Amino acid sequence: MKKAFIVLLLIVSRELGAQTVLRTVQDAIQLARQRNPDLTIARQNRVTQDQQRAVSQALLLPTARAFSNLDYNYALPTQLIPAEFLGGKPGEFRSLQFGVPFNLTAGVEVTMPILSRPNRLDVGVASQNLRIIDDQNLVLQDEASTQVARFYHATLLTRSAIDITRRNVANADTISTIARQRLEKGQIEPLEYNRLQSIRLTAEDVLRQNELTYIRNLNQMKVLLGLTLSDSLVLEQDFEAVTQTGFSVSTSFGERPQVTVRRSQLELFRQQLNRENALRWPTLSVYARYSAQAQRKQFNFFDFSQKWFPIGVAGLQLNIPIYSGGLRLANLTRARLRIEQAQAELAYEQTRAEADQKDVVNTYNQAVSSLNFNRQNYELNEQNTRIALIKYRAGIFAYDQYLNVFNEALNAQNRYLNTLSNVFIYQTILQIRNGH
């Protein structure tokens, strides 16, 4: 029985999916940095690209190879020589054939570069490429964190909006019930009752739209956090209760990762220019080769009683570039143009980053300054709605008077929730950019 219960529990948990509980937006950002699909793929790409540095370093190390050649000389060279050298008559010639049909050579060769500036600079270029990848990953991390912050608070916003809309629906139901009773007694006209019914239907529709938006935001959160849509995601934080903690964040921050990437790319192009200049330098390497050769009239190389002839050589190889058909000049010109382009892109990105930072700070400050007024306005309109409902029930308020109060309350609710959401979103963005 116990085993059957455990199996059933495993089946149910698999169908329901895993549950992830987030207490704060920082928990969500931390989880996204660990499991976000884009960041996971970027880390895998970083590991792959790291092998390029090993390739560059290998060009500075000795290399060894074993080789073997099998030649079949199906047409051997022939030359005529005077016959008198072979005991013949003067004036006669004899043909001699040089070589044998089968030749087998086997050996080993070791080469080591001694002087090679381009290869040494390639190591620096590979390392700089890795730094660019790291900086690009920081850009992805910044963008993912910002998206998580936005969707996290948008999810809390729509959840609070659902609670408020449910209260609006409840109030509309109460008003509709009162109006139906008055319509049956002949105290109001059908037109007023229909308009009240329209309010109730509109509130119901807004509630359904908020519920749909909440599901969309929650699903987008799951995607950003590397979860499946079948997984359960719970946000413990209460949207409105957090306002009691106050708001304090530093507005001084370091260089944006987007600018750092441009700076790293500029440094890469400078290193590539240095490498192109280094191609003018000569290269020097040392080599050693040892081989053994067997020459046979017949294919009998496995007959080890016959001789093999050793060949050994060691030396230096010096390569001096003289002319490359204009290729080197074209590469140098292209490298210089890349540097100029990278400098322009860096300056442009710095201006964009500065404008974006100021916009984030200004939006945050404006949201903080407006939040207190919008909260007070929201609370006042909530009180007015309750009072208007009481007065309408008592017959003191007419329908149009209640409708005006209700519409004012809706506007106050929207302004308050949007302002509160902006405060949280931009506060979190500033915290991300401050490295918190």
N, C-alpha and C positions, 0 to 999 in steps of 0.2 A: 504493500500500500504506500509506504514511504517513497519507494523508488518511482512508483507511478506518479505520485504528487510532484516529485522533482522533475520528471520528464515533462509533465504538463506545464510546470512553471517555466521551464526553459523554452517550450514552444510558444507560450504566451508572450514571454519577454522578447523573443525573436520577432514575433509579429508586431509587437508594439514598438520595437526599436529601443535604442539606448536613450537614457535621459541625461541631459546636461543642464545643470543649474548655475546661473550666473547671478552673483550678488551685486556687482557694480559694473560700470562700463569698462573699468580697467581690467576686470576679469575677462570680459569679452575681447578686449584688444590683445591681452596676453595669449588667449586661446587662439585667436586669429593668427598671431605671429608664429605659432607652433604648427597650426594645421591648415591654414589657408591654402587652397590648391595652387594658386599662382606662386606663392612664396615657396611651397614645397617643390614645384617644378624648377623654380629659379635656383634653389639650393642644389638640386640634382645637376643642373646645368653647370653650376660652379665647380662641382666635383669633376665633371667631364672636362671642362676647360682647363683645369689644373694640370691635366696631362700634357698640355701644350708646353708648359714650362719645363717639364721633364724632357720633352723632345728637344727643346732648345739647349738644355744643359748637356744632353747626350752628344751634341755636335762638337763639344769641347773635349770629349773623352776619347781614349783610344778605341779603335774598331778592329775587329779581327774577323777574317772570313776564311773558309776552306773552299777550294775550287778544284774542278776536274774538267779536262777537255779530252774528248775522244775524236780523233781525226781519221778519216778514211780518204786517202789520196788515190782516187780512182784513175787519175791521169798523172803519172810521175814525169817530172822534167827530164828531157834527154838532150845530150850535147855531143857533138862530134869532136874527136881529138885525133891528132896524128897517130897512125898505127905504129910508127917506129918507136914511140915511147912504150909500147906494149910488146915489142919484139917483132913487129911487122915490117913490111917493106916501106921504104920512103915514098912519099906521095900518096899513100893510101890513108884512109880514115876509118875509124871505128866509132860506133855509137855507144855511149855510156848512159845508163839510167841512174839518176841520183835519188836517194831516199828509199823508204819502204812504204807499203800501202797503209799500214796501221800504226798510229801513234797515240799513246795514252799519257796524259800529263796529270798529276795530282799534286796539290801543294796547299800551303797556308800563307796568308798575307796579313800583316799588322800595319795599321796607319794611325798616326797621332798628329793632330794639328799643334803646331808650336806658336805660330803667329796668325791670328784670324780675328781681326777687330769686328767685322760684321757678325760673326757668330756670337761673340761676347755681348754685343749690343742686342742681339736677338733675345738673349735671356732677360735683359731689362725690358724689352718691348713686351715679352710674354707676361712678365710680372705686372707691368702697367695695365695690360689687358685684363688681368685678374682683378686689379684694383677698380677698374671701370665696372666690371661685373658686380663686385661688392657694392659699389656706389649705386648701381642700377637696382640692386636688390634692396638697398635702403629706400630708394624711391618707391619701389613696389610696396615695401613695408609701410611707408608713410601713407601711400594711397589706400592700402587695405585698412590701416588703422582709422583713417579719416572716414572711409565708407562704413566701417563697423560703428563708429561713433554716431554717424548720421542715422543709420538704420536702427541702431539700438534705441536712440531717443525717439525716433519716429515710431518705433513699436510701442514704447511707453506712452507716447502721445496718443496714438490711436486707441490704446487700451483705456486711457483715461477718458478719451472722447466717447468711447462706448459706454462707460459708466455714466457720464453726463447725459448722453443721448437717451439712455434707458430711463433716467429721471425725467427727461423731457417727454418721453413716450408715456410714462406713468401719469404725469401731469395732464398730458393731452387726453389720456383715457378718462381721467377724472372729469375734465371739462366736458368731454363728449357724453359721459354718463349723465351729468347734470343737464346738459343741453337736451338730451333725449327725453328726460323727465319733463323739462319745461315745454318741449315741443308737444308731447302727449297731452299736457294740460292747456295747450294753446297760448302759453305765455311768450313764445318766440315764434318767429316765422321760419319756414323751411330753409330760406336763404341763409339765415344765421347758423342754423344747425349744419347745413352743408359746408359752410366755410370752416366751422369747427372740426368737422370730419376731415376736411382737407388738411388742416393742421396736423391732425393725428396721423394721417397717411404719410404726410411729408416727414414727420418725425420717425415713423417706422422705416421709411426708405433711407433716411440718413443713417439710422442705426445699422441697416443691412450694408450700406456702403462702407461705414466705419469698420464693420466686422470683416468685410472683404479686404479692405486696406490693411487691417491688422494681420490677417493671414498672409498677405503678400509680403509685408515687411518682415514677418517672422520667418517665412521661407527664404527670403533674401539673406537674412541673418544666418540661417543654417548653411547656405551656400558659402558665404564668406568665412564661416567658422570651420568649413570642411566637414560638415555633418550631412547626413542624408535627410531627405524630406520626411522619411518615416521616423527619424529620431525625434525624441521629445526635448524641447528647449523651453526652459522656465526662467523668466526674469523676475527675480525676487524683489527688485527695487520698486518702490512706490513713487510714481512720477511727481505727485504733488507734495509728498512728505519730505522730499529731498530739499525743497526750498527752505526748510527751517535750518539747514546746516550753513547757509550763507555761501557767498561766492568770493573767492580770493585766488587769483592766478597772476603769475608774473607775465609781463608783456615784453620782456627782453629775451631774445633767443639767438641761437647761433645760425650758421649758414645752412640754408635749405639744401636737402640732398640733391635736388634738381640742379642747383648751381654747382655742387661738388662734382657731379657727373660731367658737366661741361668743362670744369677745370681739369679733371682727370683726362678728358679727351684731348684738351689742348696740350697737356704734358705728353700724351702718347704721340701726337703728331710731331712734336719737337724731337722726341726720341727717334721717330722714324726718319726725320730729316738727318739726324746725326748718323743713322745707319746708312742712308744713301750716300752721304759724304764718305763714310768709311769704306765703301766699295772701291774707292780710288786707291786704297792702300794695298800693297802686295800681301799675299798669304804664303806661309811657309809651313810645311809639314814634313815629318820624317816617316819613312816606310821601310819595311823589311819583308822579303818574300823568299820562301824556300819551296822548291818543287822537285819532283822526281819524274823522269820521262822514260817510257819504254817504247822501243821501236821494233815492230815485228812484221815479217813478211806474211805471216798467217795470224789469224785471231786466236792467239794462245797466251793471253796475258796472265792466265792462272798458272802458267808454268814458271814457278819462282826460281828455277835454276838458271834462267837467262837474266842478263844484267838489266838493272835500272840505272839511269844516269842522273845524278843529282845536279840541281842548279840553285844557287843561292845568291841573293842580291840585297843590299841595303843602301839607302841613300836619302837625299833631301829633295823635296820638290818645291820650287819657287814659282809662284804665279804672279805675274805683273800685268794688271789690266792696262790696255793701251787704247783701244777703240771699241765701242759697243754699238756702233751704228746710230748714235744719238739717244739710245735708250736711257742711259744714266742721266743725261741732261733733262730728258722729259720727266723722269721720276723725281729729280730734284725740284723741278718747277712745280710739279703736282704737290709735292710735300710742302713747299712754301705756301701754295694757295690754300692747302688744307689748314695750315696754321692761321692764316688770315681769316678764313671762314670760321674756325673754332674761336678765335678772339671775338669776332662779331657775335657769334651765338652765345658766348659767355656773358658779354656785356648786356645782350638782350635778356638773357635768363635772369641776370641780377636785377634788372629793372622790373621784370615781371614778378620776381619773388618779393621785392620790396613793396610793390603795389599790392600784391596779395596779402602780405603780412599786415600792412596798414588797413586793408579792407577787413580782415578778420578781427583786428583789434577794435576798429571803429564799430563794426557790427556787434561785437560782444559788449562793448561799453554802452552802446545805445540800447541793447536788449536789457542789460542790467538796470540802466536808469529807468526804462519803461516798465520793468516787471512789477515794481511796487505799486505803480498807478493802476496797471491792468489787473493786479490781484485785488486791490481795493474795489475797483469797478466791478470785477467779477463777483465778489462777495456781496456788494450792494445790490446788484441785479438778481443774485440768487434770493436775497431777502425780498426784493420787490416782487419776484415771481410768486413766492409763497404768499405774500400779502395780497397780490392781485388775485390769486386763486381763492383765497378766503373771501375777498370782497365779491368776486364773481359768484361764488356759492351763496353768499348772503344776499345777492341781488343788488349790491351797491354799485358794482362795476358793470358797465355794458361790455358787449363783445369786443368792440373796437378798442376800448381802453385796455382790456386784457391783452389783445393782440399786440398793441404797441409795446407793452411791458415785456411780452414774450419775445418779440423780435429784438428788442434792446438786449435782453438777456442772451440770446443766441449770438449776437455780435460780440458781446463782452466775453462770452465763453471762448469763441474762436480767437479773439485777440490775446486772451490770457494764455491759452494753451500754446499758440504759435510763438509768443514771446518767451514763454518758459522753455519751450523746445529749443529756440535759438540760443538762449543762455547756456543750456546744457551742452548743446552741440559745439558752440564756439569755445566754451570753457574747456571742453575735452580736447579740441583741436589745438588750443594754446598749450595745454599740458603735454600733448604729444610732441609738439615742436620744441618744448622745453626739456624734452628727454624724460618726462615722468611716465 
